[in-house]
Amino acid sequence: MRVKEQPRSILVTGGARGIGAAIVEAFLAQGHRVAAASTSGEAPQGALGIACDVTDPASVDAAFAQAEEAHGPVEVVVANAGITKDTLLMRMSEADFDAVVDVNLKGAFNVAKRASKAMLRARWGRMIFIGSVVGLYGSPGQVNYAATKSGLVGMARSLTRELGARHITANVVAPGFIETRMTAELPEATVAGYRAAIPAGRLGLPEEVASAVVFLASDAAGYISGAVLPVDGGLGMGH
């Protein structure tokens, strides 16, 4: 018989919509105390909405302080905030590259660093980074985005070696093509091309990514760290 998880204090960045909102809702459904940090400060019903710029350490610190005041020390952090600025290498500006690195990679660093304080004191914690199949598979026009998502793997594995003895895990969930507002705006021919490349023959659902995150945050996943868990219908095949 599965033992019911004890309620945890959880913070999800990029939690206002899409995959982030699905993650927030999945944790809420399990009875956890959830803060959703985003640039807008909006949040799914039942979560604490916090306005946060992950590129600014002071903003991240303030967001954690607000979550801690409402829910207690953050025990699970999900670094989901991310942006894209896709274009081919020869057309990609330094600003396009830097903006994506600042949010997707440095933002995750800022969040993990702040989260580690309470986790080290508690000698327990879960850090989950939302990567992408693109991080290891590659994608034309996404040199900046792919670099940040593969960088999260190195970050999670280094954190595992630093913090593992304190019962703190760090893992990456790597979604493939997921049905979100962003993919809904793509031409049908483009989506059909993606679908044809996916062994499962369909796009994934945000809830399927959320299920993987909830598992990695659970007590049952305490011996899993430094892992990359694909949720991609077989597209990446271990890349």
Legacy VTK file of the C-alpha trace (Angstrom):
# vtk DataFile Version 3.0
C-alpha trace
ASCII
DATASET POLYDATA
POINTS 239 float
0.000 0.000 0.000
1.344 3.432 -0.947
1.887 5.808 1.975
0.281 9.231 1.467
2.851 11.950 0.814
3.180 14.535 3.549
2.250 18.044 2.380
5.284 20.013 1.226
6.053 23.656 0.562
6.622 23.894 -3.198
7.676 26.728 -5.510
7.275 26.513 -9.296
8.724 29.179 -11.585
6.900 29.939 -14.810
3.814 28.635 -13.047
1.166 30.874 -14.595
0.383 28.901 -17.760
1.231 25.927 -19.952
3.408 23.200 -18.475
4.117 25.262 -15.366
0.425 25.680 -14.563
-0.147 21.941 -15.053
2.675 21.226 -12.584
1.183 23.621 -10.034
-2.257 22.034 -10.397
-0.853 18.509 -10.032
0.849 19.418 -6.754
-2.270 21.186 -5.490
-4.312 18.057 -6.243
-2.024 16.128 -3.882
-2.618 18.610 -1.083
0.718 20.431 -1.208
1.200 24.145 -0.464
2.211 25.655 -3.806
3.612 29.030 -4.819
3.599 29.874 -8.526
6.201 32.468 -9.495
5.948 34.209 -12.860
6.570 37.584 -14.457
2.840 38.322 -14.324
2.288 37.054 -10.779
-0.759 35.129 -11.957
-1.378 31.598 -10.699
-3.828 28.714 -10.987
-6.646 28.795 -8.438
-5.464 27.552 -5.049
-1.828 28.534 -5.522
-0.034 31.585 -4.161
0.801 33.838 -7.112
4.113 35.686 -6.865
5.578 38.155 -9.365
9.212 37.209 -9.998
11.986 37.902 -12.502
14.249 34.845 -12.336
17.115 36.779 -13.957
17.267 39.063 -10.893
18.635 37.415 -7.712
16.930 40.043 -5.536
13.567 39.270 -7.146
14.150 35.539 -6.647
15.071 36.119 -3.003
11.907 38.159 -2.463
9.769 35.478 -4.123
11.172 32.775 -1.866
10.665 34.980 1.184
7.008 35.471 0.225
6.532 31.718 -0.305
8.269 30.921 2.983
6.105 33.378 4.909
2.937 31.753 3.542
3.931 28.095 3.347
7.115 27.545 5.342
10.619 26.790 3.980
10.543 25.676 0.334
11.176 21.938 0.180
10.584 21.346 -3.547
11.562 23.766 -6.287
10.670 23.373 -9.955
12.704 25.606 -12.285
10.353 25.838 -15.239
10.625 29.484 -16.352
11.934 29.683 -19.909
11.825 31.662 -23.137
12.721 31.080 -26.782
14.216 33.421 -29.372
14.564 31.050 -32.312
16.509 31.894 -35.438
19.342 30.395 -37.458
22.876 30.906 -36.165
23.898 33.459 -38.802
20.883 35.616 -37.922
21.047 35.152 -34.149
22.082 38.331 -32.356
24.078 38.435 -29.146
20.958 39.850 -27.507
18.932 36.811 -28.690
21.536 34.484 -27.217
22.043 36.350 -23.951
18.328 36.768 -23.208
17.669 33.025 -23.480
20.727 32.143 -21.380
19.770 34.696 -18.713
16.268 33.276 -18.221
16.683 29.572 -18.936
20.094 28.869 -17.430
21.109 31.700 -15.114
17.519 31.949 -13.914
17.615 28.271 -12.944
20.941 28.872 -11.154
19.473 31.789 -9.195
16.489 29.676 -8.160
18.562 26.628 -7.204
21.039 28.694 -5.191
18.274 30.367 -3.171
16.414 27.077 -2.688
19.529 25.306 -1.405
19.646 27.390 1.784
16.527 25.937 3.377
17.138 22.490 1.895
20.598 22.274 3.444
19.207 23.288 6.834
16.421 20.714 6.548
18.737 18.047 5.116
16.017 17.273 2.542
15.005 18.746 -0.762
13.990 18.236 -4.367
15.263 20.359 -7.250
13.613 19.679 -10.599
14.680 21.475 -13.763
12.432 21.534 -16.818
14.736 20.835 -19.748
13.804 19.751 -23.260
14.369 16.942 -25.721
16.075 19.670 -27.772
18.815 19.927 -25.137
20.379 16.629 -26.159
18.682 15.982 -29.516
19.394 19.383 -31.052
17.205 21.554 -33.241
18.020 23.931 -36.101
17.297 27.530 -35.185
17.587 26.821 -31.473
21.311 27.035 -30.734
20.635 29.318 -27.766
17.686 27.360 -26.384
19.322 23.939 -26.832
22.510 25.142 -25.133
20.577 26.278 -22.067
18.580 23.062 -21.825
21.662 20.841 -22.083
23.304 23.142 -19.528
20.594 22.224 -17.031
21.781 18.610 -17.198
25.290 19.624 -16.140
23.824 21.819 -13.427
21.626 19.062 -12.006
24.455 16.527 -12.038
26.904 18.916 -10.362
24.302 19.747 -7.700
23.736 16.035 -7.162
27.436 15.598 -6.354
27.466 18.671 -4.107
24.223 18.122 -2.218
23.409 14.416 -2.495
24.733 13.533 0.956
22.178 15.936 2.464
19.236 14.021 0.960
18.752 16.676 -1.722
18.105 15.430 -5.253
18.454 17.340 -8.526
16.896 16.022 -11.732
15.850 17.171 -15.190
12.502 16.457 -16.818
12.912 16.762 -20.606
9.602 17.268 -22.412
9.273 16.722 -26.138
6.571 18.409 -28.197
3.723 19.223 -25.838
0.272 20.639 -26.590
0.524 24.201 -25.285
-0.553 27.633 -26.452
2.801 27.930 -28.224
2.379 24.752 -30.300
-1.268 25.640 -30.996
-0.060 28.700 -32.896
2.166 26.664 -35.245
1.049 25.807 -38.793
-0.691 22.428 -39.014
1.927 21.190 -41.511
4.675 21.920 -38.979
2.837 20.070 -36.221
2.185 17.143 -38.583
5.926 16.939 -39.246
6.657 16.796 -35.524
3.961 14.152 -35.017
5.429 11.975 -37.754
8.822 11.969 -35.999
7.386 10.902 -32.633
7.072 7.133 -32.142
3.973 7.667 -29.984
2.347 9.392 -32.970
1.025 12.355 -30.987
2.020 15.424 -29.036
2.216 15.129 -25.289
-0.048 16.767 -22.726
1.128 19.224 -20.050
-0.393 16.882 -17.453
1.961 14.102 -18.585
4.973 16.312 -17.893
3.463 17.256 -14.538
3.123 13.585 -13.566
6.859 13.062 -14.070
7.644 16.133 -11.958
5.333 15.038 -9.141
7.013 11.619 -9.091
10.531 13.086 -8.868
9.379 15.329 -6.020
7.990 12.405 -4.042
9.537 10.386 -1.228
9.504 7.397 -3.585
12.090 9.101 -5.814
14.633 9.711 -3.065
17.289 7.513 -4.708
16.972 9.170 -8.135
19.295 12.103 -8.722
21.248 13.532 -11.632
18.801 11.849 -13.998
17.196 13.093 -17.190
13.629 11.846 -17.446
12.279 12.235 -21.006
8.575 12.873 -21.531
8.707 12.903 -25.306
6.821 9.912 -26.706
10.140 8.270 -27.642
11.427 11.134 -29.808
14.808 11.514 -28.097
15.468 7.804 -27.438
18.097 8.453 -24.779
19.981 11.242 -26.505
LINES 1 240
239 0 1 2 3 4 5 6 7 8 9 10 11 12 13 14 15 16 17 18 19 20 21 22 23 24 25 26 27 28 29 30 31 32 33 34 35 36 37 38 39 40 41 42 43 44 45 46 47 48 49 50 51 52 53 54 55 56 57 58 59 60 61 62 63 64 65 66 67 68 69 70 71 72 73 74 75 76 77 78 79 80 81 82 83 84 85 86 87 88 89 90 91 92 93 94 95 96 97 98 99 100 101 102 103 104 105 106 107 108 109 110 111 112 113 114 115 116 117 118 119 120 121 122 123 124 125 126 127 128 129 130 131 132 133 134 135 136 137 138 139 140 141 142 143 144 145 146 147 148 149 150 151 152 153 154 155 156 157 158 159 160 161 162 163 164 165 166 167 168 169 170 171 172 173 174 175 176 177 178 179 180 181 182 183 184 185 186 187 188 189 190 191 192 193 194 195 196 197 198 199 200 201 202 203 204 205 206 207 208 209 210 211 212 213 214 215 216 217 218 219 220 221 222 223 224 225 226 227 228 229 230 231 232 233 234 235 236 237 238
